Amino acid sequence: MGRDDWESKSTAELWELYDGITKVLSRRMAAEKAKLEERLRKIEGTAGSPRPEERVRRPYPPVLPKYQNPKNPAETWSGRGKQPRWLKAQLRTGKKLDDLLIERPSGQRRRRTG
């Protein structure tokens, strides 16, 4: 359609055209969105479950502390995450991590990772 064709149309005809185009575009956009979401689910590997928050996480066992503050035995650290301030202070004074290990009875063995 040329420019003259648009100029010759009445306002009512142009609005009908606008409504028709809007409907077609919204249907096509919805179909394209559905295709893209399906591709994304396949890429993420979650094609079976529609939402990732519905997945149940496996339970993690409690982690026993490995290190203990000799000045305050209530302060412990499992060896995971950031080092606590008391541990950094002990290391600055020249102690080693092995010096701060919690002594366990021979019956209890610490789990080895690896």
C-alpha positions, 0 to 999 in steps of 0.5 A: 500500500502506498502513502495515497492509499492510507490517506484515502482511508477513513478514520474508522477504517484505519482504526479497524486496521489498527485493531486487526494488526494489534490482535495479530501482533499479540498472538504472534508475540505470545507464540514467540514467547512460548517458543523462547520459554520452551527453548530456555527450559530445555537449555536449563535442563528443567523441561520436566518441571515448569518452575525451579522453585518447586524442586525439593533440595536434598537435605545436607548433613550438619557440619561439625566444627573443626576449629576452636578458639583456645581463649573462648571454647564456645567460639568454633568454626567448621572450616567452611565460609569466611574465617571468623575474626578470632581465627584470623587473630590467632593466625596473626599471632603465629598459630597454625590451623592445626594448633586450633583443631578440636581434639576428638576422642579416638572413637569419633573420626572426622569425615574426610572429603575427597 
